[in-house]
Amino acid sequence: MKKIFTFFLALVASVSAIYASDTQVDGIWYYFDSSTKTASVTYRGSSSSSYKGEYSGSVTIPETVTYNGTTYSVTSIGYDAFYGCSSLTSITIPESVTSIGSWAFHGCSSLTKTNYTGDIAGWCNIKFCDYDSNPMYYSHNFYINDQE
């Protein structure tokens, strides 16, 4: 029983590490995967409830981010990344993003603008985990390269 419990704790710790981070670059929190050189936007701390409104105003996610001398491609927005950020008003998502996790924009009640830097085909190919993954659920205004 002790071995099963120890395995379970190790599994939970490794899964939560995938989504949460204490690594901030230019105002955005990331989880970095050094083996694939990819980054996922996430929330600060050990859980999405460990902060209130971490992101506010206008947030622009870059296509790449450099941390400790390594450049990572930003390919995802993790689950709960912007959860409860009721002061977030606009989000710019780069074409490098291919997936957006569950509840990524849950509670973003002030979000009025979603901008995507790719084309409409790229947007349609993003894997959204649920309705709260899609920022358009809240913003209702969608732009491709800042054009309606």
DSSP file (Angstrom, degrees, kcal/mol; ACC not computed):
  #  RESIDUE AA STRUCTURE BP1 BP2  ACC     N-H-->O    O-->H-N    N-H-->O    O-->H-N    TCO  KAPPA ALPHA  PHI   PSI    X-CA   Y-CA   Z-CA
    1    1 A M     >        0   0    0      0, 0.0     4,-2.4     0, 0.0     5,-0.2   0.000 360.0 360.0 360.0 -39.1    0.0    0.0    0.0
    2    2 A K  H  >  +     0   0    0      1,-0.2     4,-2.5     2,-0.2     5,-0.2   0.892 360.0  51.2 -62.8 -39.8    2.9    2.4    0.8
    3    3 A K  H  > S+     0   0    0      2,-0.2     4,-2.5     1,-0.2    -1,-0.2   0.901 110.2  49.0 -64.2 -41.4    4.4    1.8   -2.6
    4    4 A I  H  > S+     0   0    0      2,-0.2     4,-2.6     1,-0.2    -2,-0.2   0.926 112.3  48.2 -63.9 -44.4    1.1    2.6   -4.3
    5    5 A F  H  X S+     0   0    0     -4,-2.4     4,-2.4     2,-0.2    -2,-0.2   0.911 112.2  48.9 -62.7 -43.5    0.6    5.8   -2.3
    6    6 A T  H  X S+     0   0    0     -4,-2.5     4,-2.2     2,-0.2    -1,-0.2   0.908 112.0  49.1 -62.6 -42.9    4.2    6.9   -3.0
    7    7 A F  H  X S+     0   0    0     -4,-2.5     4,-2.4     2,-0.2    -2,-0.2   0.921 110.5  51.1 -61.8 -44.3    3.7    6.3   -6.7
    8    8 A F  H  X S+     0   0    0     -4,-2.6     4,-2.6     1,-0.2    -2,-0.2   0.913 109.9  49.1 -60.7 -44.9    0.4    8.2   -6.6
    9    9 A L  H  X S+     0   0    0     -4,-2.4     4,-2.4     1,-0.2    -1,-0.2   0.903 111.6  49.2 -62.3 -41.4    2.1   11.2   -4.9
   10   10 A A  H  X S+     0   0    0     -4,-2.2     4,-2.1     2,-0.2    -2,-0.2   0.898 111.6  49.7 -64.6 -40.0    4.9   11.2   -7.5
   11   11 A L  H  X S+     0   0    0     -4,-2.4     4,-2.4     2,-0.2    -2,-0.2   0.930 111.2  48.1 -64.5 -46.4    2.4   11.0  -10.3
   12   12 A V  H  X S+     0   0    0     -4,-2.6     4,-2.5     1,-0.2     5,-0.2   0.912 111.7  50.7 -60.6 -43.7    0.4   13.9   -8.9
   13   13 A A  H  X S+     0   0    0     -4,-2.4     4,-1.5     1,-0.2    -1,-0.2   0.903 112.0  46.6 -62.3 -41.7    3.5   16.0   -8.5
   14   14 A S  H  X S+     0   0    0     -4,-2.1     4,-0.8     2,-0.2    -1,-0.2   0.881 112.5  49.7 -71.1 -37.0    4.7   15.4  -12.0
   15   15 A V  H >X S+     0   0    0     -4,-2.4     3,-0.8     1,-0.2     4,-0.7   0.922 111.0  48.6 -67.2 -43.7    1.3   16.2  -13.5
   16   16 A S  H >X S+     0   0    0     -4,-2.5     4,-2.2     1,-0.2     3,-0.7   0.833 104.7  60.5 -67.0 -29.6    0.9   19.4  -11.6
   17   17 A A  H 3< S+     0   0    0     -4,-1.5    -1,-0.2     1,-0.2    -2,-0.2   0.784  96.7  61.7 -66.5 -25.6    4.4   20.5  -12.7
   18   18 A I  H << S+     0   0    0     -4,-0.8    -1,-0.2    -3,-0.8    -2,-0.2   0.830 116.0  29.2 -67.6 -31.2    3.3   20.3  -16.3
   19   19 A Y  H << S+     0   0    0     -4,-0.7    24,-0.7    -3,-0.7     2,-0.3   0.738 113.2  58.2-105.5 -27.2    0.7   23.0  -15.8
   20   20 A A  E  <  +a   43   0A   0     -4,-2.2     2,-0.3    22,-0.2    24,-0.2  -0.749  58.6 173.1-110.6 155.0    1.9   25.3  -13.1
   21   21 A S  E     -a   44   0A   0     22,-1.6    24,-1.5    -2,-0.3    10,-0.1  -0.998  38.3-154.1-156.1 155.7    5.1   27.3  -12.9
   22   22 A D        +     0   0    0     -2,-0.3     2,-0.7    22,-0.2    22,-0.1   0.021  69.5 109.3-113.2  22.8    7.0   29.8  -11.0
   23   23 A T  E     -B   30   0B   0      7,-0.6     7,-2.6     2,-0.0     2,-0.4  -0.889  46.0-177.8-106.5 113.8    8.9   30.9  -14.1
   24   24 A Q  E     -B   29   0B   0     -2,-0.7     2,-0.4     5,-0.2     5,-0.2  -0.919   9.4-179.8-114.3 134.7    7.9   34.3  -15.4
   25   25 A V  E >  S-B   28   0B   0      3,-2.6     3,-1.6    -2,-0.4    42,-0.0  -0.982  75.5 -18.8-132.3 121.6    9.3   36.0  -18.5
   26   26 A D  T 3  S-     0   0    0     -2,-0.4     3,-0.1     1,-0.3    -1,-0.1   0.860 128.6 -49.2  50.8  42.2    8.1   39.5  -19.5
   27   27 A G  T 3  S+     0   0    0      1,-0.2     2,-0.4    32,-0.0    -1,-0.3   0.473 117.2 104.5  83.7   2.3    5.0   39.2  -17.3
   28   28 A I  E <   -B   25   0B   0     -3,-1.6    -3,-2.6    27,-0.0     2,-0.3  -0.954  63.7-134.9-120.2 137.9    3.8   35.8  -18.5
   29   29 A W  E     -BC  24  42B   0     13,-0.5    13,-2.5    -2,-0.4     2,-0.3  -0.717  29.5-175.2 -92.3 138.9    4.2   32.5  -16.6
   30   30 A Y  E     -BC  23  41B   0     -7,-2.6    -7,-0.6    -2,-0.3     2,-0.5  -0.925  30.6-145.3-134.3 154.5    5.4   29.4  -18.4
   31   31 A Y  E     - C   0  40B   0      9,-2.2     9,-2.3    -2,-0.3     2,-0.4  -0.991  30.2-152.0-109.1 128.5    6.1   25.8  -18.1
   32   32 A F  E     - C   0  39B   0     -2,-0.5     2,-0.7     7,-0.2     7,-0.2  -0.878  11.0-158.5-106.9 132.8    9.2   24.9  -20.2
   33   33 A D  E  >> - C   0  38B   0      5,-2.9     4,-1.6    -2,-0.4     5,-1.3  -0.905   6.8-171.3-107.3 102.7    9.8   21.5  -21.8
   34   34 A S  T  45S+     0   0    0     -2,-0.7    -1,-0.1     1,-0.2     5,-0.0   0.759  80.7  59.4 -68.4 -24.8   13.5   21.3  -22.3
   35   35 A S  T  45S+     0   0    0      1,-0.2    -1,-0.2    -3,-0.1    -2,-0.0   0.856 120.2  25.5 -73.7 -33.4   13.3   18.0  -24.4
   36   36 A T  T  45S-     0   0    0     -3,-0.5    -2,-0.2     2,-0.2    -1,-0.2   0.494 100.2-127.6-105.0  -6.8   11.0   19.5  -27.0
   37   37 A K  T  <5 +     0   0    0     -4,-1.6    36,-2.4     1,-0.2     2,-0.3   0.889  65.5 133.1  57.8  41.0   12.0   23.2  -26.6
   38   38 A T  E   < -Cd  33  73B   0     -5,-1.3    -5,-2.9    34,-0.3     2,-0.4  -0.857  42.3-153.3-119.3 157.7    8.4   24.2  -26.2
   39   39 A A  E     -Cd  32  74B   0     34,-2.7    36,-1.8    -2,-0.3    37,-1.2  -0.959   1.3-156.0-130.0 148.3    6.6   26.4  -23.7
   40   40 A S  E     -Cd  31  76B   0     -9,-2.3    -9,-2.2    -2,-0.4    37,-0.2  -0.988  23.0-124.0-122.8 131.3    3.1   26.5  -22.4
   41   41 A V  E     +Cd  30  77B   0     35,-2.4    37,-3.0    -2,-0.4   -11,-0.3  -0.548  47.5 157.8 -69.7 137.2    1.5   29.6  -20.9
   42   42 A T  E     -C   29   0B   0    -13,-2.5   -13,-0.5    -2,-0.2     2,-0.2  -0.724  39.1 -85.9-144.4-169.2    0.3   28.8  -17.4
   43   43 A Y  E     -a   20   0A   0    -24,-0.7   -22,-1.6    36,-0.2     2,-0.3  -0.627  46.2 -97.4-103.2 166.3   -0.6   30.3  -14.0
   44   44 A R  E    S+a   21   0A   0     -2,-0.2     3,-0.4   -24,-0.2     6,-0.2  -0.632  80.3   5.5 -85.1 141.5    1.7   31.2  -11.2
   45   45 A G  S    S-     0   0    0    -24,-1.5   -24,-0.3    -2,-0.3    -2,-0.1  -0.370 105.1 -47.4  92.7-165.6    2.2   28.8   -8.3
   46   46 A S  S    S+     0   0    0      1,-0.1     2,-0.3   -26,-0.1    -1,-0.2   0.613 118.5  16.5 -88.6 -13.6    0.9   25.4   -7.5
   47   47 A S  S >  S-     0   0    0     -3,-0.4     3,-2.1   -28,-0.0    -1,-0.1  -0.989  75.5-112.0-154.5 158.5   -2.7   25.9   -8.4
   48   48 A S  G >  S+     0   0    0     -2,-0.3     3,-0.6     1,-0.3    -4,-0.1   0.719 117.3  58.1 -65.6 -18.9   -4.8   28.4  -10.4
   49   49 A S  G 3  S+     0   0    0      1,-0.2    -1,-0.3     3,-0.1    -4,-0.1   0.376  79.7  89.8 -90.3   5.9   -6.4   29.5   -7.1
   50   50 A S  G <  S+     0   0    0     -3,-2.1     2,-0.3    -6,-0.2    -1,-0.2   0.502  97.5  26.1 -79.6  -1.6   -3.0   30.5   -5.7
   51   51 A Y  S <  S-     0   0    0     -3,-0.6     2,-0.4    -4,-0.1    -8,-0.0  -0.934  72.5-132.9-147.2 168.5   -3.5   34.0   -7.1
   52   52 A K  S    S-     0   0    0     -2,-0.3    33,-0.1     1,-0.1    32,-0.1  -0.981  83.5 -14.2-129.2 120.2   -6.2   36.3   -8.1
   53   53 A G        +     0   0    0     -2,-0.4    32,-0.1    30,-0.3    -1,-0.1   0.875  69.0 168.3  62.6  41.8   -6.2   38.1  -11.4
   54   54 A E        +     0   0    0    -10,-0.1     2,-0.4     1,-0.0    -1,-0.1   0.861  68.4  47.7 -54.8 -38.2   -2.6   37.4  -12.2
   55   55 A Y  S    S+     0   0    0     27,-0.1    32,-0.4     2,-0.0     2,-0.3  -0.880  72.0 160.9-107.3 137.3   -3.1   38.7  -15.8
   56   56 A S        +     0   0    0     -2,-0.4    32,-0.3     2,-0.1     2,-0.1  -0.960  43.8  10.0-147.9 165.2   -5.0   41.9  -16.5
   57   57 A G  E    S-h   88   0C   0     30,-2.7    32,-2.6    -2,-0.3    33,-1.7  -0.406 114.1 -10.8  68.4-139.7   -5.4   44.4  -19.3
   58   58 A S  E     -h   90   0C   0     31,-0.2     2,-0.5    30,-0.2    33,-0.2  -0.849  64.9-168.8-101.0 126.2   -4.0   43.4  -22.7
   59   59 A V  E     -h   91   0C   0     31,-2.5    33,-2.4    -2,-0.5     2,-0.6  -0.962   5.2-167.2-118.4 128.5   -1.7   40.4  -22.9
   60   60 A T  E     -h   92   0C   0     -2,-0.5    33,-0.2    31,-0.2    31,-0.0  -0.962  10.9-152.0-114.8 116.8    0.3   39.4  -25.9
   61   61 A I        -     0   0    0     31,-2.5     2,-0.1    -2,-0.6    -2,-0.0  -0.746  18.7-134.1 -86.1 127.9    1.7   35.9  -25.9
   62   62 A P        -     0   0    0      0, 0.0    12,-0.1     0, 0.0     3,-0.1  -0.394  10.8-126.3 -79.1 160.2    4.9   35.7  -28.0
   63   63 A E  S    S+     0   0    0      1,-0.2    11,-3.1    10,-0.1     2,-0.3   0.841  96.1  19.0 -70.5 -34.3    5.7   33.0  -30.6
   64   64 A T  E     -E   73   0B   0      9,-0.3     2,-0.4   -26,-0.1     9,-0.2  -0.948  66.2-164.6-134.9 156.4    8.9   32.3  -28.8
   65   65 A V  E     -E   72   0B   0      7,-2.3     7,-3.2    -2,-0.3     2,-0.5  -0.998  12.7-142.6-140.8 139.7   10.4   33.0  -25.4
   66   66 A T  E     +E   71   0B   0     -2,-0.4     2,-0.4     5,-0.2     5,-0.2  -0.898  22.8 171.4-107.5 129.7   14.0   32.8  -24.2
   67   67 A Y  E >   -E   70   0B   0      3,-2.8     3,-1.9    -2,-0.5    -2,-0.0  -0.994  68.8 -10.0-139.2 128.4   14.8   31.5  -20.8
   68   68 A N  T 3  S-     0   0    0     -2,-0.4    -1,-0.1     1,-0.3     3,-0.1   0.857 130.0 -53.0  50.9  40.3   18.2   30.7  -19.4
   69   69 A G  T 3  S+     0   0    0      1,-0.2     2,-0.4     0, 0.0    -1,-0.3   0.451 116.7 109.3  80.7   0.7   19.8   31.1  -22.9
   70   70 A T  E <   - E   0  67B   0     -3,-1.9    -3,-2.8     2,-0.0     2,-0.5  -0.919  60.2-141.1-112.4 136.0   17.4   28.6  -24.5
   71   71 A T  E     - E   0  66B   0     -2,-0.4     2,-0.4    -5,-0.2    -5,-0.2  -0.839  19.7-167.6 -97.9 129.3   14.6   29.7  -27.0
   72   72 A Y  E     - E   0  65B   0     -7,-3.2    -7,-2.3    -2,-0.5     2,-0.5  -0.885  20.5-126.4-115.1 143.9   11.3   27.9  -26.7
   73   73 A S  E     -dE  38  64B   0    -36,-2.4   -34,-2.7    -2,-0.4     2,-0.9  -0.779  24.1-130.3 -86.3 130.2    8.4   27.9  -29.1
   74   74 A V  E     +d   39   0B   0    -11,-3.1   -34,-0.2    -2,-0.5     3,-0.1  -0.731  42.4 158.7 -84.3 106.7    5.1   28.8  -27.3
   75   75 A T  E     +     0   0B   0    -36,-1.8    23,-3.1    -2,-0.9    24,-1.1   0.525  51.7  26.1-110.3  -9.5    2.8   26.0  -28.5
   76   76 A S  E     -df  40  99B   0    -37,-1.2   -35,-2.4    21,-0.2     2,-0.5  -0.991  53.9-137.5-153.1 160.0    0.1   25.9  -25.9
   77   77 A I  E     -df  41 100B   0     22,-2.0    24,-3.2    -2,-0.3   -35,-0.2  -0.989  42.6-132.9-115.0 116.4   -2.0   27.7  -23.3
   78   78 A G    >   -     0   0    0    -37,-3.0     3,-1.8    -2,-0.5     4,-0.2  -0.086  31.1 -74.8 -71.5 166.8   -2.3   25.4  -20.4
   79   79 A Y  T 3  S+     0   0    0      1,-0.3   -36,-0.2     2,-0.1    24,-0.2  -0.323 117.2   5.9 -60.9 141.7   -5.4   24.5  -18.5
   80   80 A D  T >  S+     0   0    0     22,-1.9     3,-1.3    21,-0.2    -1,-0.3   0.552  85.3 142.4  63.7  10.7   -6.6   27.3  -16.1
   81   81 A A  T <  S+     0   0    0     -3,-1.8   -37,-0.1     1,-0.3    24,-0.1   0.870  83.2  17.0 -53.0 -44.6   -3.9   29.6  -17.5
   82   82 A F  T >  S+     0   0    0     22,-2.3     3,-2.1    -4,-0.2    -1,-0.3   0.164  91.1 154.5-112.6  16.6   -6.1   32.7  -17.3
   83   83 A Y  T <  S+     0   0    0     -3,-1.3   -30,-0.3     1,-0.3    24,-0.2  -0.183  72.0   1.2 -50.8 126.3   -8.7   31.3  -15.0
   84   84 A G  T 3  S+     0   0    0     22,-3.6     2,-2.0     1,-0.2   -31,-0.3   0.604  82.2 142.7  73.2  12.2  -10.5   34.0  -13.0
   85   85 A C    X   +     0   0    0     -3,-2.1     3,-1.9    21,-0.4    25,-0.3  -0.531  17.4 168.3 -84.5  75.2   -8.6   36.9  -14.6
   86   86 A S  T 3  S+     0   0    0     -2,-2.0    24,-0.2     1,-0.3    -1,-0.2   0.595  70.7  57.6 -69.4  -9.8  -11.6   39.2  -14.6
   87   87 A S  T 3  S+     0   0    0    -32,-0.4   -30,-2.7    -3,-0.1     2,-0.5   0.370  75.0 114.9 -99.6   4.3   -9.5   42.2  -15.5
   88   88 A L  E <   +h   57   0C   0     -3,-1.9    22,-0.2   -32,-0.3   -30,-0.2  -0.639  36.8 173.6 -73.7 122.2   -8.1   40.7  -18.7
   89   89 A T  E     +     0   0C   0    -32,-2.6    23,-3.0    -2,-0.5    24,-1.3   0.747  58.8  10.5-105.5 -29.7   -9.4   42.8  -21.5
   90   90 A S  E     -hi  58 113C   0    -33,-1.7   -31,-2.5    21,-0.2     2,-0.4  -0.997  56.0-161.6-151.0 152.4   -7.7   41.5  -24.6
   91   91 A I  E     -hi  59 114C   0     22,-2.1    24,-2.9    -2,-0.3     2,-0.5  -0.999   5.0-159.2-135.2 133.0   -5.5   38.5  -25.6
   92   92 A T  E     -hi  60 115C   0    -33,-2.4   -31,-2.5    -2,-0.4    24,-0.2  -0.969  13.8-165.3-111.8 123.0   -3.2   38.1  -28.6
   93   93 A I  E     - i   0 116C   0     22,-3.2    24,-2.2    -2,-0.5    25,-0.3  -0.921  15.0-131.4-111.5 126.4   -2.4   34.5  -29.4
   94   94 A P    >   -     0   0    0      0, 0.0     3,-1.7     0, 0.0    24,-0.1  -0.349  21.4-115.0 -76.1 158.1    0.4   33.7  -31.8
   95   95 A E  T 3  S+     0   0    0      1,-0.3    24,-0.1    -2,-0.1    21,-0.0   0.638 109.7  74.4 -66.4 -12.4    0.1   31.3  -34.7
   96   96 A S  T 3  S+     0   0    0     22,-0.0     2,-0.4     2,-0.0    -1,-0.3   0.689  73.4  99.1 -72.9 -17.2    2.5   28.9  -32.9
   97   97 A V    <   +     0   0    0     -3,-1.7   -21,-0.2     1,-0.2   -22,-0.2  -0.575  41.1 168.1 -74.6 126.5   -0.2   27.9  -30.4
   98   98 A T        +     0   0    0    -23,-3.1    29,-2.6    -2,-0.4     2,-0.3   0.504  60.9  31.2-115.8 -10.4   -1.8   24.6  -31.4
   99   99 A S  E     -fg  76 127B   0    -24,-1.1   -22,-2.0    27,-0.2     2,-0.4  -0.998  53.3-162.0-151.2 148.3   -3.8   23.8  -28.2
  100  100 A I  E     -fg  77 128B   0     27,-2.8    29,-2.0    -2,-0.3    30,-0.2  -0.990  26.7-131.5-132.2 123.4   -5.6   25.5  -25.4
  101  101 A G    >   -     0   0    0    -24,-3.2     3,-1.5    -2,-0.4    29,-0.2  -0.095  36.7 -67.5 -75.1 168.1   -6.4   23.6  -22.2
  102  102 A S  T 3  S+     0   0    0      1,-0.3   -22,-1.9    27,-0.1   -21,-0.2  -0.186 114.6   0.5 -54.3 139.4   -9.6   23.3  -20.2
  103  103 A W  T >  S+     0   0    0    -24,-0.2     3,-1.1     1,-0.1    -1,-0.3   0.670  81.2 147.9  56.5  23.3  -10.9   26.3  -18.5
  104  104 A A  T <  S+     0   0    0     -3,-1.5   -22,-2.3     1,-0.3    29,-0.2   0.816  81.1  23.8 -57.8 -32.3   -8.0   28.4  -19.8
  105  105 A F  T >  S+     0   0    0     27,-2.8     3,-1.9   -24,-0.1    -1,-0.3   0.164  86.0 148.0-120.2  17.2  -10.2   31.5  -19.9
  106  106 A H  T <  S+     0   0    0     -3,-1.1   -22,-3.6     1,-0.3   -21,-0.4  -0.305  73.8  10.5 -57.4 128.9  -12.9   30.6  -17.4
  107  107 A G  T 3  S+     0   0    0    -24,-0.2     2,-2.0   -23,-0.2    -1,-0.3   0.584  79.3 139.6  80.7  10.8  -14.2   33.8  -15.6
  108  108 A C    X   +     0   0    0     -3,-1.9     3,-1.5     1,-0.2    -1,-0.2  -0.458  19.0 160.9 -83.8  67.2  -12.5   36.3  -17.9
  109  109 A S  T 3   +     0   0    0     -2,-2.0    -1,-0.2     1,-0.3   -23,-0.1   0.637  66.0  52.1 -70.2 -16.9  -15.6   38.4  -17.8
  110  110 A S  T 3  S+     0   0    0    -25,-0.3     2,-0.4   -24,-0.2    -1,-0.3   0.410  76.9 122.3 -97.6   1.4  -13.9   41.7  -19.1
  111  111 A L    <   +     0   0    0     -3,-1.5   -22,-0.2     1,-0.2   -21,-0.2  -0.504  23.6 157.9 -68.6 120.1  -12.3   40.0  -22.1
  112  112 A T        +     0   0    0    -23,-3.0     2,-0.4    -2,-0.4   -22,-0.2   0.523  55.0  48.7-119.4 -11.9  -13.5   41.9  -25.2
  113  113 A K  E     -i   90   0C   0    -24,-1.3   -22,-2.1    27,-0.1     2,-0.5  -0.987  48.9-175.0-141.2 129.4  -10.9   41.2  -27.8
  114  114 A T  E     -ij  91 142C   0     27,-2.5    29,-2.6    -2,-0.4     2,-0.4  -0.990  13.7-173.7-117.3 122.2   -9.3   38.0  -29.1
  115  115 A N  E     -ij  92 143C   0    -24,-2.9   -22,-3.2    -2,-0.5     2,-0.4  -0.962   5.6-166.0-118.5 133.0   -6.5   38.6  -31.7
  116  116 A Y  E     -ij  93 144C   0     27,-2.6    29,-2.8    -2,-0.4    30,-0.2  -0.970  12.7-153.4-119.1 132.4   -4.8   35.7  -33.6
  117  117 A T  S    S+     0   0    0    -24,-2.2    27,-0.1    -2,-0.4    -1,-0.1   0.505  76.4  61.1 -87.0  -3.0   -1.5   36.3  -35.5
  118  118 A G  S    S-     0   0    0    -25,-0.3     2,-0.2     1,-0.2    -2,-0.1   0.100  95.2 -79.1 -95.7-147.5   -2.0   33.5  -38.0
  119  119 A D     >  -     0   0    0    -24,-0.1     4,-2.0    25,-0.1     3,-0.2  -0.650  43.4 -96.0-114.3 175.4   -4.8   32.9  -40.5
  120  120 A I  H  > S+     0   0    0      1,-0.2     4,-2.3    -2,-0.2     5,-0.1   0.840 123.0  56.5 -63.6 -33.1   -8.3   31.6  -40.1
  121  121 A A  H  > S+     0   0    0      2,-0.2     4,-1.0     1,-0.2    -1,-0.2   0.911 107.1  49.4 -63.9 -41.3   -7.2   28.0  -41.1
  122  122 A G  H >4 S+     0   0    0     -3,-0.2     3,-0.6     1,-0.2     4,-0.4   0.912 110.3  50.5 -62.9 -42.5   -4.6   28.1  -38.3
  123  123 A W  H >< S+     0   0    0     -4,-2.0     3,-1.4     1,-0.2    -2,-0.2   0.913 108.1  52.7 -60.4 -43.1   -7.2   29.2  -35.8
  124  124 A C  H 3< S+     0   0    0     -4,-2.3    -1,-0.2     1,-0.3    -2,-0.2   0.706 105.5  56.2 -67.7 -19.0   -9.6   26.4  -36.9
  125  125 A N  T << S+     0   0    0     -4,-1.0    -1,-0.3    -3,-0.6     2,-0.2   0.485  79.2 111.6 -92.1  -3.4   -6.8   23.9  -36.3
  126  126 A I  S <  S-     0   0    0     -3,-1.4     2,-0.8    -4,-0.4   -27,-0.2  -0.517  71.3-127.0 -69.2 135.9   -6.2   24.8  -32.7
  127  127 A K  E     -g   99   0B   0    -29,-2.6   -27,-2.8    -2,-0.2     2,-0.5  -0.774  25.6-167.3 -86.9 111.3   -7.3   22.1  -30.3
  128  128 A F  E     -g  100   0B   0     -2,-0.8   -27,-0.2   -29,-0.2     3,-0.1  -0.876  11.7-155.7 -98.4 127.2   -9.7   23.6  -27.8
  129  129 A C        -     0   0    0    -29,-2.0     2,-0.3    -2,-0.5   -27,-0.1   0.820  69.8 -21.7 -74.9 -30.7  -10.4   21.3  -24.8
  130  130 A D  S >> S-     0   0    0    -30,-0.2     3,-1.8   -29,-0.2     4,-0.7  -0.939  80.0 -77.6-163.4-179.3  -13.8   22.9  -23.9
  131  131 A Y  G >4 S+     0   0    0      1,-0.3     3,-0.7    -2,-0.3     6,-0.3   0.831 126.5  56.7 -62.9 -31.4  -15.8   26.0  -24.3
  132  132 A D  G 34 S+     0   0    0      1,-0.2   -27,-2.8     5,-0.1    -1,-0.3   0.511  96.6  66.8 -77.2  -3.7  -13.8   27.8  -21.6
  133  133 A S  G <4 S+     0   0    0     -3,-1.8    -1,-0.2   -29,-0.2    -2,-0.2   0.791  87.6  75.5 -79.4 -30.3  -10.7   27.1  -23.6
  134  134 A N    X<  -     0   0    0     -4,-0.7     3,-1.9    -3,-0.7     4,-0.3  -0.734  69.6-155.9 -89.8 115.0  -11.8   29.4  -26.4
  135  135 A P  T >> S+     0   0    0      0, 0.0     4,-2.6     0, 0.0     3,-1.3   0.732  89.3  72.8 -62.9 -19.7  -11.4   33.1  -25.5
  136  136 A M  H 3> S+     0   0    0      1,-0.3     4,-1.3     2,-0.2    -4,-0.1   0.723  78.7  74.9 -67.6 -19.1  -14.1   34.0  -28.0
  137  137 A Y  H <4 S+     0   0    0     -3,-1.9    -1,-0.3    -6,-0.3    -5,-0.1   0.855 114.5  22.1 -57.8 -33.2  -16.7   32.5  -25.5
  138  138 A Y  H <4 S+     0   0    0     -3,-1.3    -2,-0.2    -4,-0.3    -1,-0.2   0.823 126.3  47.2-100.2 -42.2  -16.1   35.7  -23.5
  139  139 A S  H  <  -     0   0    0     -4,-2.6    -3,-0.2     1,-0.1    -2,-0.1   0.861  68.5-167.8 -77.0 -36.2  -14.7   38.3  -25.9
  140  140 A H     <  +     0   0    0     -4,-1.3     2,-0.5    -5,-0.2    -1,-0.1   0.436  62.1  95.0  61.0  -1.1  -17.2   37.8  -28.8
  141  141 A N        -     0   0    0    -29,-0.1   -27,-2.5     2,-0.0     2,-0.4  -0.980  55.8-174.6-122.9 120.3  -14.7   40.0  -30.9
  142  142 A F  E     -j  114   0C   0     -2,-0.5     2,-0.4   -29,-0.2   -27,-0.2  -0.941   2.9-175.9-121.6 134.3  -12.2   38.1  -33.1
  143  143 A Y  E     -j  115   0C   0    -29,-2.6   -27,-2.6    -2,-0.4     2,-0.6  -0.969  19.0-149.3-128.8 142.8   -9.4   39.6  -35.1
  144  144 A I  E >  S-jK 116 147C   0      3,-2.4     3,-1.3    -2,-0.4   -27,-0.2  -0.967  92.8 -17.2-107.4 117.6   -6.9   38.1  -37.5
  145  145 A N  T 3  S-     0   0    0    -29,-2.8    -1,-0.2    -2,-0.6   -28,-0.1   0.907 129.3 -55.1  50.1  46.6   -3.7   40.2  -37.3
  146  146 A D  T 3  S+     0   0    0      1,-0.2     2,-0.4   -30,-0.2    -1,-0.3   0.685 114.6 116.0  61.7  23.4   -5.7   43.0  -35.7
  147  147 A Q  B <    K  144   0C   0     -3,-1.3    -3,-2.4     1,-0.1    -1,-0.2  -0.982 360.0 360.0-121.8 133.8   -8.2   43.1  -38.5
  148  148 A E              0   0    0     -2,-0.4    -6,-0.1    -5,-0.2    -1,-0.1   0.491 360.0 360.0 -70.2 360.0  -11.9   42.3  -38.0
